[in-house]
């Protein structure tokens, strides 16, 4: 998961949100209200709820266009469970919350990167073991 999560207040404008996303080259911001995560605003939210409705991004508040309720998970959640939740809810990002505090963000990109890394480690380990040298790929 990403630990340095960018946030924005629900009272901020869509223009401010777009500027933050552009500045940090990110696709979403967690929306905060009284220091608690309450929603998420994504590039898709901006497209569907601002651009396609001809809303003025300088006047449109993040709280009016964010996706809510916030679908979140906790740090003890197994990766497979988080992936199931992402698939079921058709989302690509899950904030990680502990005791009401935002501590990270798990994205589909994080999952893909970790899967590739784990595959590399497993392949490397298997190539060093005696089973990796046996043509039948079964223990001798």
C-alpha positions in Angstrom: 0.0 0.0 0.0 1.0 3.6 -0.4 1.5 5.3 2.9 1.8 8.9 1.9 -1.8 9.5 0.8 -2.8 12.8 -0.5 -6.0 14.2 1.0 -8.3 17.2 0.5 -11.0 18.8 2.5 -14.6 18.3 1.4 -15.0 22.1 1.3 -12.2 22.5 -1.4 -13.1 23.0 -5.0 -12.9 20.6 -7.9 -10.3 22.9 -9.4 -8.1 22.6 -6.3 -8.5 18.8 -6.4 -7.5 18.7 -10.1 -4.5 20.9 -9.4 -3.3 18.6 -6.6 -3.8 15.5 -8.7 -1.8 17.1 -11.6 0.9 18.4 -9.3 1.5 15.0 -7.7 0.6 12.9 -10.8 -2.0 10.9 -8.9 -5.5 9.6 -9.8 -7.3 10.2 -6.6 -7.5 12.1 -3.3 -9.1 10.9 -0.1 -11.7 13.5 1.1 -11.5 14.5 4.7 -14.1 16.0 6.9 -13.1 17.0 10.4 -9.9 15.0 10.1 -11.8 11.8 9.2 -11.8 10.1 5.8 -15.3 10.5 4.4 -15.0 9.9 0.6 -12.7 9.7 -2.4 -12.5 11.8 -5.5 -11.0 10.2 -8.6 -10.3 11.3 -12.1 -13.4 9.5 -13.2 -15.5 11.5 -10.6 -14.1 14.7 -12.1 -15.0 13.5 -15.6 -18.5 12.3 -14.9 -19.6 14.8 -12.2 -18.0 18.0 -13.4 -16.9 17.9 -17.0 -19.9 16.0 -18.4 -22.4 18.2 -16.5 -20.7 21.5 -17.5 -20.1 22.4 -13.8 -17.7 25.2 -13.0 -14.7 23.5 -11.3 -14.0 26.8 -9.5 -17.4 26.7 -7.8 -18.0 22.9 -7.4 -17.1 21.6 -4.0 -15.3 18.3 -3.6 -17.9 17.2 -1.1 -20.6 17.4 -3.8 -18.9 15.2 -6.3 -16.9 12.7 -4.2 -17.7 9.0 -4.2 -19.3 8.1 -0.9 -19.7 6.2 1.3 -16.0 5.5 1.5 -15.3 1.8 1.0 -12.3 1.2 3.2 -10.4 -1.7 4.7 -8.0 -2.1 7.7 -4.3 -3.1 7.8 -5.1 -6.7 8.9 -7.1 -7.5 5.8 -5.6 -10.2 3.6 -4.6 -9.1 0.1 -6.9 -11.7 -1.4 -9.8 -10.3 0.6 -9.0 -6.7 -0.5 -8.8 -7.9 -4.1 -12.2 -9.6 -3.8 -13.7 -6.4 -2.4 -12.2 -4.4 -5.2 -13.6 -6.8 -7.7 -17.1 -7.0 -6.1 -17.4 -3.2 -5.7 -15.7 -2.5 -9.1 -13.2 -0.1 -7.5 -9.5 0.3 -8.1 -8.5 2.0 -4.8 -9.2 1.1 -1.2 -8.2 3.4 1.6 -6.7 1.7 4.6 -8.1 3.0 7.9 -7.3 2.1 11.5 -9.3 3.5 14.4 -10.9 6.1 12.1 -7.5 7.4 10.9 -6.3 7.1 7.3 -3.0 5.2 7.2 -2.6 4.2 3.6 -4.1 3.5 0.2 -4.1 0.1 -1.7 -4.5 0.5 -5.4 -4.9 -2.0 -8.2 -1.5 -0.8 -9.4 0.0 -1.7 -6.0 -1.4 -5.2 -6.4 -0.1 -5.7 -9.9 3.4 -4.5 -8.9 3.5 -6.7 -5.9 2.3 -9.7 -7.9 5.1 -9.2 -10.4 7.7 -8.8 -7.6 6.5 -12.0 -5.8 6.6 -13.9 -9.1 10.2 -12.8 -9.6 11.2 -13.8 -6.1 9.5 -17.3 -6.4 11.1 -17.9 -9.8 14.5 -16.9 -8.5 14.2 -19.2 -5.5 12.9 -22.1 -7.5 15.8 -21.8 -10.0 18.2 -22.3 -7.1 16.6 -25.4 -5.6 17.2 -29.0 -6.7 13.6 -29.3 -7.8 14.1 -26.5 -10.4 16.9 -28.6 -12.0 14.8 -31.8 -12.3 13.3 -32.0 -15.8 10.1 -33.6 -14.5 9.7 -30.7 -12.0 8.9 -33.2 -9.2 11.0 -33.9 -6.1 13.7 -36.6 -6.7 
